[in-house]
Amino acid sequence: MKTALSIGLLALVASTASAAPVSYQSSPERRTVAEKDWGPWLGPFRAKLVPSLMQDFGERYLYAPANAALPAPKPGEQRVVFLGDSITDRWNLAASFPGKPYVNRGIGSQVTAQMLLRFHQDVVALKPKVVVILSGINDVQGFLQQESPEQIEANWEAMADIATAHHIKVVFGSILPVNNYTDAAKDVVAERKPAELVALNQWLRAYCAQHGHVFADYHAAMVDQNGLMAAAYTQDGVHPLDNGYAVMAPIAARAIAQALGTRK
């Protein structure tokens, strides 16, 4: 049986709750952004991708089964993980580096923030000696999120710091040049800003020199007299063809050897 005191307390709580002010909020209100028309292919792809990213922005689920099935490195094994976006994802490492214990952890369309989120799972947990990071081209395009050069650089730094903390040597690949020489590539240069790519590569080269990481300069080997990717190396203006990867492979091999301290 309720006492007069308990009834009074309940009434006080109820009246206080109804009169309570709006909850405190430190952050400003979220902005509303007009959606860009990404065209007949990228538009539907982005619409399909976004709901999944709301649950797992790093897309860690993609390589989780492969990581679980991958045995630990054998004694003396010099495992290398290649981390990146579609340019890495499409790289046939077994063909470029036959017999090498190299692991591909590229995911198409990813930006540096996503790679940072999955870095522990897709790199550190695999216990490599070296990680080869090739990223940034999608950040510049702004397909998933708008990134300033400073934020791209901060994400690079964060990945390098995690690797170093776990005794993993770091190789950073330069962002590849792009071109607009074909109909399939007609919008690439406008979206991916060659001057910004060059500036980011300059920053990355200096950062590697300052912090003891290795810089693999794919850009210099693939750029033409116009400052764009040589026409022979790509059809869509972004992704290398097999002959493009054939140019990149020895550059990566030398960088990995340098990181391992085995360069002759």
For each residue, the residues with C-beta under 8 A, 3 or more apart:
1:
2: 6 7
3: 6 7
4: 7 8
5: 8 9
6: 2 3 9 10
7: 2 3 4 10 11
8: 4 5 11 12
9: 5 6 12 13
10: 6 7 13 14
11: 7 8 14 15
12: 8 9 15 16
13: 9 10 16 17
14: 10 11 17 18
15: 11 12 18 19
16: 12 13 19 20
17: 13 14 20
18: 14 15
19: 15 16
20: 16 17
21:
22: 25
23:
24:
25: 22
26:
27:
28:
29:
30:
31:
32:
33:
34:
35:
36:
37: 43
38: 42 43 45 46 143
39: 42 43
40: 43 44
41: 44 45
42: 38 39 45 46 143
43: 37 38 39 40 46 47
44: 40 41 47 48
45: 38 41 42 48 49 109
46: 38 42 43 49 50 143 144
47: 43 44 50
48: 44 45 51 52
49: 45 46 52 53 109 144
50: 46 47 53 54
51: 48 54 55
52: 48 49 55 56 59
53: 49 50 56 57 59 144
54: 50 51 57
55: 51 52
56: 52 53 59 60 61
57: 53 54 113 114 117
58: 114 115 116 117 118
59: 52 53 56 62 107 110 114 118
60: 56 63 64 117 118 121 122
61: 56 64
62: 59 107
63: 60 66 67 105 107 118 121 122
64: 60 61 67 68 121
65: 68 69
66: 63 69 70
67: 63 64 70 121 122 125 126
68: 64 65
69: 65 66
70: 66 67 103 126
71: 74
72: 127
73: 77 79 101 127 128
74: 71 77
75:
76:
77: 73 74 101
78: 101 129 130 260
79: 73 101 102 103 126 127 128 129 130
80: 100 101 102 103 128 129 130 131 132 256
81: 102 103 105 122 123 126 128 130 131 132
82: 88 91 93 102 103 104 105 106 131 132 134
83: 88 105 106 115 119 122 123 131 132 133 134 135 159
84: 87 88 89 105 106 107 110 115 132 133 134 135 173
85: 88 89 106 107 108 109 110 111 134 135 137 138
86: 89 90 106 107 108 109 110 239
87: 84 90 91 106 134 137 176 238 239 240
88: 82 83 84 85 91 104 105 106 134
89: 84 85 86 104 106 107 108
90: 86 87 106 108 239 240
91: 82 87 88 96 104 106 245 248
92: 95 96 245
93: 82 96 97 100 102 103 104
94: 97 98 102
95: 92 98
96: 91 92 93 245 246 248 249 252
97: 93 94 100 102 249 252 253
98: 94 95
99:
100: 80 93 97
101: 73 77 78 79 80
102: 79 80 81 82 93 94 97
103: 70 79 80 81 82 93 126 128
104: 82 88 89 91 93
105: 63 81 82 83 84 88 118 122 123 126
106: 82 83 84 85 86 87 88 89 90 91 110 134
107: 59 62 63 84 85 86 89 110 114
108: 85 86 89 90
109: 45 49 85 86 138 143 144
110: 59 84 85 86 106 107 114 115 135 138 144
111: 85 114 115 135 138 139 143 144 145 147
112: 115 116 135 136 139 147 152 155 156 159
113: 57 116 117 139 145 147 151 155
114: 57 58 59 107 110 111 117 118 144
115: 58 83 84 110 111 112 118 119 133 135 155 159
116: 58 112 113 119 155 158 159
117: 57 58 60 113 114
118: 58 59 60 63 105 114 115 121 122
119: 83 115 116 122 123 124 159 162 163
120: 123 124 125 162
121: 60 63 64 67 118 124 125
122: 60 63 67 81 83 105 118 119 125 126
123: 81 83 105 119 120 126 128 131 162 163 168
124: 119 120 121 127 162 163 166 168
125: 67 120 121 122
126: 67 70 79 81 103 105 122 123
127: 72 73 79 124
128: 73 79 80 81 103 123 131 168
129: 78 79 80 168 169 259 260
130: 78 79 80 81 168 169 170 171 256 259 260
131: 80 81 82 83 123 128 159 163 168 169 170 171
132: 80 81 82 83 84 171 173 216 252 255 256
133: 83 84 115 156 159 160 170 171 172 173
134: 82 83 84 85 87 88 106 172 173 175 218
135: 83 84 85 110 111 112 115 138 139 155 156 175
136: 112 139 140 152 156 175 197 200
137: 85 87 140 141 175 176 178 192 197 238
138: 85 109 110 111 135 141 143 144
139: 111 112 113 135 136 142 145 147 151 152 155
140: 136 137 147 152 175 191 192 193 196 197 200
141: 137 138 191 192
142: 139 145 146 147 191
143: 38 42 46 109 111 138
144: 46 49 53 109 110 111 114 138
145: 111 113 139 142
146: 142
147: 111 112 113 139 140 142 151 152
148: 151 152
149: 152 153 196 199 200 203
150: 153 154
151: 113 139 147 148 154 155
152: 112 136 139 140 147 148 149 155 156 200
153: 149 150 156 157 200 203 204 207
154: 150 151 157 158
155: 112 113 115 116 135 139 151 152 158 159
156: 112 133 135 136 152 153 159 160 172 204 207
157: 153 154 160 161 207
158: 116 154 155 161 162
159: 83 112 115 116 119 131 133 155 156 162 163 170
160: 133 156 157 163 164 170 172 207 211 213
161: 157 158 164 165
162: 119 120 123 124 158 159 165 166
163: 119 123 124 131 159 160 166 168 169 170
164: 160 161 167 168 170
165: 161 162
166: 124 162 163
167: 164
168: 123 124 128 129 130 131 163 164
169: 129 130 131 163 213 214 259 260
170: 130 131 133 159 160 163 164 208 213 214 259
171: 130 131 132 133 213 214 215 216 252 255 256 259
172: 133 134 156 160 204 207 208 213 214 215 216
173: 84 132 133 134 216 218 248 252 255
174: 201 204 205 215 216 217 218 219 220
175: 134 135 136 137 140 197 200 201 204 219
176: 87 137 218 219 222 229 238 240
177: 194 197 219 222 223 224 227 228 229
178: 137 185 188 189 192 194 197 228 229 237 238
179: 185 188 189 224 226 228 229 230 231 234 237
180: 185 186 187 188 189 190 228 237
181: 185 228 231 237
182: 185 186 231 235 236 237
183: 186
184: 235 236 237
185: 178 179 180 181 182 188 189 234 235 236 237 238
186: 180 182 183
187: 180 190 191
188: 178 179 180 185 191 192 236 237 238
189: 178 179 180 185 192 193 194 228 237
190: 180 187 193
191: 140 141 142 187 188
192: 137 140 141 178 188 189 196 197 238
193: 140 189 190 196 197
194: 177 178 189 197 198 227 228
195: 198 199
196: 140 149 192 193 199 200
197: 136 137 140 175 177 178 192 193 194 200 201 219
198: 194 195 201 202 219 227
199: 149 195 196 202 203
200: 136 140 149 152 153 175 196 197 203 204
201: 174 175 197 198 204 205 217 219
202: 198 199 205 206
203: 149 153 199 200 206 207
204: 153 156 172 174 175 200 201 207 208 215
205: 174 201 202 208 209 215 217
206: 202 203 209 210
207: 153 156 157 160 172 203 204 210 211 213
208: 170 172 204 205 211 212 213 214 215
209: 205 206 215
210: 206 207
211: 160 207 208
212: 208
213: 160 169 170 171 172 207 208 259
214: 169 170 171 172 208 255 256 258 259
215: 171 172 174 204 205 208 209 255
216: 132 171 172 173 174 251 252 254 255
217: 174 201 205 220 221 251
218: 134 173 174 176 221 222 247 248 251
219: 174 175 176 177 197 198 201 222 223
220: 174 217 223
221: 217 218 247 248 251
222: 176 177 218 219 229 230 233 240 244 247 248
223: 177 219 220 227 228 229 230
224: 177 179 227 228 229 230 231
225:
226: 179
227: 177 194 198 223 224
228: 177 178 179 180 181 189 194 223 224
229: 176 177 178 179 222 223 224 233 234 237 244
230: 179 222 223 224 233
231: 179 181 182 224 234
232: 241 243
233: 222 229 230 240 241 243 244 247
234: 179 185 229 231 237 238 239 240 241 244
235: 182 184 185 239 241
236: 182 184 185 188 239
237: 178 179 180 181 182 184 185 188 189 229 234
238: 87 137 176 178 185 188 192 234
239: 86 87 90 234 235 236
240: 87 90 176 222 233 234 243 244 245 247 248
241: 232 233 234 235 244 245
242: 245 246
243: 232 233 240 246 247
244: 222 229 233 234 240 241 247 248
245: 91 92 96 240 241 242 248 249
246: 96 242 243 249
247: 218 221 222 233 240 243 244 250 251
248: 91 96 173 218 221 222 240 244 245 251 252
249: 96 97 245 246 252 253
250: 247 253 254
251: 216 217 218 221 247 248 254 255
252: 96 97 132 171 173 216 248 249 255 256
253: 97 249 250 256 257
254: 216 250 251 257 258 263
255: 132 171 173 214 215 216 251 252 258 259
256: 80 130 132 171 214 252 253 259 260
257: 253 254 260 262 263 264
258: 214 254 255 261 263
259: 129 130 169 170 171 213 214 255 256
260: 78 129 130 169 256 257 263
261: 258
262: 257
263: 254 257 258 260
264: 257
